[in-house]
């Protein structure tokens, strides 16, 4: 039974890999079939996860089997869900604005907090940390190396932020021009941004190439085992 299941899985993996690779000759019905199946399976999987891990245990079950306190707490999300379903009707779509405004507001607050706590503060701490010579000495890093690395990180941070400085003075001909120092800093910032994007692209390309090699080896191994 296990061998038959492995054979079926290998055949499906082989066929879908060929369907995806058929895009190399252009957009065609075989590639679209694979994409449609992938989207459909992904949607079904997400719907099942949402039902069994969110809707049923956190909404339906407390409303049916929970205490009065739990049922009282569930009234707010239940009302919000009903209001969102009002978007189905054009006449009642305006009632969904309350729930949508709450969702957008909470989402914006979480995003801002995540950007500050997960990006801005770590970036500030990362720019300051190399200048802590005592901590560098504990990690067996020479002061010169630590200061050099810190200077590069600090310069990259400052010049990159300067690139996004949009303050400019209007000239006589109506065009906008930034101050010479800011313009020079922004030009240096473009270099740091280019290096960063190049490194990110190289990482994405390496990951894609690794996945491509893995698929090719999987096809070769499947054909070898099948024959």
Buried (B, 14 or more C-beta within 10 A) or exposed (E): EEEEEEEEEBEEBBEBBEBBBBBEEEEEEBBEEBBEEEEEEEEEEEEEEEEEEEBEEEBBEBBEEBEEEEBEBBEEBBEBEEBBEBBEEEEEEEBBEBBBEEEEEEEEEEEEEEEEEEEEEEBEEEBEBBBEBEEBEEEEBEEEEBBEBBEEBBBBBBBBEBBEBEEEEEEEEEEEEBEEEBEEBBEBBEEBBEEEEEEEEEEEEEEEEEEEEEBEEBBEEBEEEEE
